[in-house]
Amino acid sequence: MRKLLPAILIVLAILALESSGWGQCSMCRTALESSPEGKFLASSFAHGILMLLFLPYIIFGTIATVVVRAYRKKSKDQL
C-alpha cells in the first residue's frame, strides 16, 4: 500500500491540473476570453486558482507527515 500511495497521489494531481475548466466561474472565464491574448491568460488563471486550492493542503500534509514520523521515531527510540 505504501508503494501505491505516491502513484495514486501523482495521478490525482495530474488529473486535477489537466482540466482547464475547473476552478473558475463562467463570468470570469468569459471576461478573460474576450480577447486573443485573454485565452492564454484564462488558462493561466485557471491553473493559478487550482494551485491556490491544492498547495495549502500539500504543505500541511508534508508538515504533518514529518511531525508524525518524528513522533513515531521518538517513541520507538524510548522503548
N, C-alpha and C positions, 0 to 999 in steps of 0.2 A: 504494500500500500504506500509506503514512503517513497518508493521509486516512481509510482504512478501519479502522485500528487503534483509534483512540479510540471509534468507533462499536461495534466488537466488544467492547471492554472495558466500555462502558456497558451493553450488552445483557447481558453475563455478570454484571455486578454486580446488575442488576435481577432477573435470574433467581435469583441466589443469595440475595438478600434477600427474595424473594417467598414462598418456601416456609416455612411455619410449623413443619413437622415436622423440618427439618434441624437439626442441631447440638444435639440434646438426647436424652438417653436416655429410655426408656419409663418408668422408675421416677420420674425427676424430673418428667416430664410428668404422670403420674398423681397424684403428691403435690401438684403445683401446681393441678391442675384439680379438686381435691376440693371447692372452694367456688366460689360465683358470681364473687367478685372475683378468685379464683385463675386463672380462664380468661384474663382480661386480663393478669395477671401472667405466665402461662405464655407468652403471645405475646411479651411484652416480654423475658422471659428467653431465648427462642429467638433473638430479634434481637440481644440482648446477646452471646450466645455467638458468633453469626456475625460480629459486629463484632470481637470479641476474636480471631477466627480470621483475618480478612482485613486488618485495619488494619496490623499489623506488616509484611506484605508490601507494602502500598501505600506505607507510609512508606519502607521500604528501597528499593523501586523508584524512588520520587521522588528520593531522595538519590543513588542510583546513576546515574540519568539526568542529574542536574545535574553530577555528577563527570565522567561520560563526555563530556558536551557541553563542559565547561570544558577537559578534556584535549584534545579534538579541536580546539577553537578555539586553544588554546595551540600545539599542534603545527602548525596551519595558519598561524599568525602567524609562526612561526620560519622557514618556507620562503620 
